[in-house]
Structure formats: structure tokens, C-alpha cells
Amino acid sequence: MAPGDDNMISVPRRQLGSTGIDVSCLGLGTVKLGRNQGVKYPRHFDLPNDEQVIALLDQARGLGINFIDTAPAYGNSEERLGKLMQNRQDWIICSKVGEEFKDGASHFDFSAQHTRHSVERSLRRLRTDYLDLVLIHSNGEDLGILEQTDCLETLLNIKDEGLIRAVGMSTKTLIGGERALPLCDALMLTFNATTTAEEPVIDLARAQGKAILVKKAFDSGHATDQPGGPEQALGFVLTKPGVSSVIVGTINPEHLRSNAEIAAKAILS
């Protein structure tokens, strides 16, 4: 394949659990579109301008990527996507509730009132009348959120109202994932070659017909410097049965093309 020949790459799609939604097995994470403070990437980066964002989204769509991951905590990522993303119907959009990022620090609010406010704000920012998937953005206290707040119940109510197609949680603990799984359509969790503590949740989800989205497949960018690099890191996750999609954040067109090529090879080989 010639360098830069995106037309020869098509990222395969998988079902998002039992939701009836098809997502590309590689999703585009968009924290780097709106925030470069308080992130765990090994190298500093500048936020892209509008023209670069439009080009990145066009490239992603051309590569067969239809899954976009964003969040209120990602700076102005939602607003930029709402302004710059073309053809809403071509995209599956995942956003989140619970975490806010302001003045260089995160804070969390899982109350019913804030949850509804957050969803309605995301709809306005993204300039859409529905969200395909909304996840609870955990602060690490997964069980407390599930058992002591109305966050998930509120999301389920909003789903019943037709503003959300599917709901779930971005978990940080094994026990939280196990507890959340029967209550949700999808979970997002950390899984990579060096971080496998939540792997049992992936196996449970597969048995229950629930969707698993993987974050930090590249260990926040650190795995790209390890032996095997991105190809080994991404292949490790995508060949795990039960994984619907891997969310990878990038604003580098060459990295996006390379990740799409690796994903396509991993699935089709």
C-alpha cells in the first residue's frame, strides 16, 4: 500500500452489543480537539485549528471510521465537533456525564439534576437532537456512583424519552464493571498488554451480549514507544473476543491512517 493511500483502507464495523448500532472497530477519541491541560500523554501538543479538525474528520470518515468519542470534560471538544462535523447521520457519537474540567482541574457531579443538564448541554453543543451513547464518566468510585447516586437511573429515563439511544459507564475498577454491566448497554474500560485487571468484564460482557469499548489501548501514548509499537498494542486489544471498538485519540493524520490500517489488518487477518 502506498504511503497516504487512505482509499485502500476500510475499518471494519462491529455491533455495539445488543443495541442495533454498528460502530467502526476503531473509534476517534477527541480530547485533543479541545484540551491539552491535565492530560497524561507523554508529549505536549497544540490544539488543532478548525481547518485541521475538518480535515481530520473527513479523513476518518474516508477510512471507514464512524465512531466519535467526546465528553464535557474534554475542553471545548463538543462545541468544536458540533460546529465542524458534517453529515451528523454518518456518525455514531458517544459523550459522557459526571466529569467537568474547569480552571485546569476536574470535578465531578453525578446528581440527577446535573446529569440531565449535562445531556441537554451536550445536545446543544453537538447541535444534534439525539446522542447515540452516553457514558457515566467515573471518578474511580464506581460502586458509589451506581449505588448512591441517581446518575444511571436518570440516563435510563432520558433514554426512554428518546434523547439517547444507549447508556453505559466508563469504569475504573473490576468490581465496578461487574456491577454496572447488567444495568447498561455498554461499558468503556482500560485494557492493554500491561493493564488487564478488567479483562474478566470483557468476558462477562460477551456472554451477556453487552458492548465493550476499550480506552487507553496505547497506555495514553506510552505503548507506542515500546517494542512492537502501535501494531502490537492495537492488535492485542482488537483480537480480544468481546471488544466492540477501541477508542484512540489522535490529531495526527499519519497516525490516524496508520491506526486504521492496523485495525483493518488485525480484524481481517
N, C-alpha and C positions, 0 to 999 in steps of 0.2 A: 504494500500500500504506500502510495506516495505521501510524503510529509504534508500535512494540512489538507488531505483529501477527505473532508468530512462526509462527502456524498456516499462513500463506501461503508460508512459506519451507521448501524441502526441498533440502538439499545433495545433489547427485548423487554417486554412487559409481563408483569405478573399480577395475579388477582390480589387485591388488598383484603385478605382473609375472606369473610363471607359477605362483604359489603356490596359486591357487584361493581366495585370500582377497579379499573385496571390502571396500574402505575408502572412507569419505567423502573426497572430494577436498579437504576442509578438515579437518585434524586439530587436536585441542585439546592444546596444549603445557601442561605442568603445573608448570614450575619455580616459578611464582608461588604455587603452593599450599603450597610447603614451604621456600622460600628467598628471602630478599631481601638477602643479603650477597654481595659479589663478583660481582654481575651487571652487565651492560653496558647496561641500559635507561637512557634519558636522565632519567627521573624516579624518585624513591624511591616505594615503595609498601609498605603494611602487608599482612601476610598475612591472608587472609580467615578468618573463623570457620567452624565446622562447618556452621552453617545456610546460610551464603553458598556454601560449596562444594557442598552438596547441591543448592541452587537452581541453581547454575551447571551442574552435571552434568545435572540434569533439563531445563534449558533447551537444553543442547547436544543431548541425545537427541531432544528435540522438534523441533529444527531439522534433524534427519537426520544429525547427526554421530555416528559410531560408533567413531572412531579416537582413542585416548588415547596420548599420548607422555609417558613419565616416565623416571626414572633414579635410581640410588642417589645420584648427586651433586646431586640436587635437594632437599637437605634431607630433610624428612620427607614428601615428596610421595607416595612409595609407600605408607607407612603410612596416610596420610590417605585415599588412594584405596581401599585395602583395607577401611578402616573405613566409609567413607561411600558408596562406589559401590554402587548397587543393580543387580540383574539382570546378573551377570557375563556371561551369554551374549549380551547385547546389545552388548557392547563388544569391539573389537579393541585389545589392549593391547601397546604397544611399550615395552620397557625396555632397559637398557644394562648393559655391564660395562666395567671398566677404570678409570674415574674415581671417586674418592672425594672428598668435601668435608667437611673437619673443621677446627674452630677457625679458620674464616674463610679457608681455603686448600685448593686442590685438590692431590691427589697421585694417582699412577697405579700400577696393578699389573696387568700383563697375563699373569701366570703362570697355568698350568693350574689350580693349587690355588685361587688367588683367583677365577679365572673361575667355577669350579664353585661355590665358596662364595657368590659374588655372585648367581648364578642361583637357588640354593636359598634364599638370604635374600630375594630379590625375590618368590619364590613365597609365602614365609611372610608377608611384609609386605603383599602384594596379596591374600592369602587366596584363592589360586587354585591349581589343580593343573596349570596349563599357562600358558605365555606365547605369545602369537601371534607376536611378533617380538622378537628380542634383537639389538641392535647393539653393536659394539665402539665405545666412546667414546674416540676418538683424542685423543692429546695433541699431535698435529701431526706426529708421526714415523710416518706411515702405513706406509711401506715397512719400517721397522724392526719394527713390530708384526707385520706379515704374515710377514716373513722370518726373524725372530729370536726369536719367542715362539710358544707353543703355544695362544694365545688362540683363534684361529679354529678350529683343529682340535678344541679342547675343546668349543666351541659346537656344532660339527657332530656330535660324539659325543653331546652332550646332546640334540640334535635327534633323532638316531637312537633315543634312549631314550624319545622321545615327550613330553618336558617342554617342548619348543619347537617351534613349527610352522615357523618360518622364521628365518634368521640373516642378518646383514649387518654393515655398518660405517658409522659416521658419520665421514666422511673430512674432511680439511682441505687436501688437495693434489690437483692434477690427476693426477700420476703415481700417487699412492696409490689414487685412484678407479679408474684404468685397470687397476691391478694387482689390486685387490680384486674388481672386477666379475665376472670369470669364476668366482670362488670362492664368491660369495654369492648369496642370493636378492634382496637389496635393499641399496641404498646411500642414505644421507642426506647431502646436501651443501648448501653455500651457493650460492644463486642469486637474484639480484635485478637490477634495472636497472643498478646501478652495480658489481656484482660478478658477472662472467660467466666467470671463468677456468676453472671446472669444467664449463662448458656442453658441451664435447665428450663428457664422460662420459654426459650425458643422452642424447645421440645414439647412443652405443655401446650403452647400456642398452636403448634402444628396439629396436635391431637384434637384440639378444640375448634379448629377452623378459624382461629383468630390471626390477625396480621401482626407481623413483627417488622419494625423499621429499625435499622442499626445506625447509631451515631458513633462518631469517633473511630471509624474503621482504620483511619490513619493515625490514631492516637494524637489528635489535634496537630497533625503535621509532622510529628516526630518519627513516625514509621517510615516516612519517605527517605530518611537518611540511613535506614537500616538495610542490611543485606536482603536482596530481593526487591526492595523498594515498593512502589505503589502496586506493581503487578502481583506480588506475593500477598500484600496486605489486603487488597481488594478481592483477589481470588479466594483467599481464606474465608472471607465473610460470605461472598455470593454463592459459594458452593455448599454452604451450610443449609440443609433442608429446613424449611420453615421461615426463611428470611424473604420478605416481600420486596424490600428495597433498602439500599444503602444511601444515606444522605451524606454527600460530600460537598463542602463549601469551597468554592474557588472563584477568583475573578481573573484568572489567567487563562486565556483562550487555548493555549497549547496544553495546559494541564487538563482542561475540560475535554479536549479532543482525546488526549491520551487515556483519561479515566473512562471515557465512553468506549474506546477501543478495547481496553482491558475488560470492561464489564461484558461487552458483547462476546469476546473470546471465552471468558470464564463460563458464561451460560451456554454457549453453543458448542463448546468443545466436548 
